[in-house]
Amino acid sequence: MTTLFDRFNIRREDRRTVFAALGVGFLLVNAFIIPSLYRSWVTLSATIEKDESRRGRLQAQIDKKPAIMAELGELKKQVELAESAERAELILRQQSELAEKSGLNIESKRPGLRQVGRAGDLLGEETLTLAFTAGDKELLDFLVNTSGERSAVRIRDLDVKPEEPARAKLRGTVTLVATYQKNTSPKTAKQKGKAQ
């Protein structure tokens, strides 16, 4: 019977050298290659676990969409929303004109910074702060007209005190807020544009 050593014509004395070389090779593989493969496997496992966790969080957000859309529908029923930030700004300008028509003497108008909120928010806000002087009847007329049913404008802050020294008029500031629905997707905006 011929052995592998006979086939390669390795003499009996050289067989020890071959076994020693194979042993050293085995040790080198165990010392360098296997740990490197193990580290790669650990890194890959951690990446897979991280991606699974991220996928779970994204799926949880996707699962919340029906509840968010239902909440948005309720908000639309409660308050008339402007279609865009520009429309909200126009509504606030009209509200400022309404204040003057109601008899408020507008001393200054200060538009607020646009409140766009976080990336996932569906609503944004435009604000306008008016400084005024007025009689109590004029102020009451303005407040009633502003807070009409399904009004697109809310009063966020109202600060009123008697005007010195006669105290016959009121001086104050009112912050008006118009809420609008942010464009959630470019496709929706394009479809609206085609429909018009």
Order of alpha helices (4+ residues) and beta strands (2+ residues): alpha-alpha-alpha-alpha-beta-beta-alpha-beta-beta-alpha
